[in-house]
Amino acid sequence: MATLRFLTPEEMENPYRQRSQEKFLTLRRVYDLTMAILILAVALALVFLDRIAANLTFTAEPLYRYGFAGVCFMYGLFRLYRGIKNPY
């Protein structure tokens, strides 16, 4: 004999909402990985600026350029770690 019971909020979850949430999490992970790659590329470009564009006049001192490249590199690694390890 079947008994009546109330559904929990988890059981009443809309399948559309669940798919939408999964898509959002996938998009967020792709965004984190893409931004990490771009930021790491900026860091490498700043470090190897002398070899990349010999004729480019870049007015920043090498100390500031390498310092900003270090900050970009660390932040890029953080974004890469967050994109790979964070389950959201």
Secondary structure as the mmCIF struct_conf table of DSSP 4:
data_model
#
loop_
_struct_conf.conf_type_id
_struct_conf.id
_struct_conf.beg_label_comp_id
_struct_conf.beg_label_asym_id
_struct_conf.beg_label_seq_id
_struct_conf.end_label_comp_id
_struct_conf.end_label_asym_id
_struct_conf.end_label_seq_id
HELX_LH_PP_P HELX_LH_PP_P1 PHE A 6 THR A 8
TURN_TY1_P TURN_TY1_P1 PRO A 9 MET A 12
HELX_RH_AL_P HELX_RH_AL_P1 PRO A 15 VAL A 47
TURN_TY1_P TURN_TY1_P2 PHE A 48 PHE A 48
HELX_RH_AL_P HELX_RH_AL_P2 LEU A 49 ILE A 52
TURN_TY1_P TURN_TY1_P3 ALA A 54 ASN A 55
BEND BEND1 ALA A 60 ALA A 60
HELX_RH_AL_P HELX_RH_AL_P3 PRO A 62 LYS A 85
#
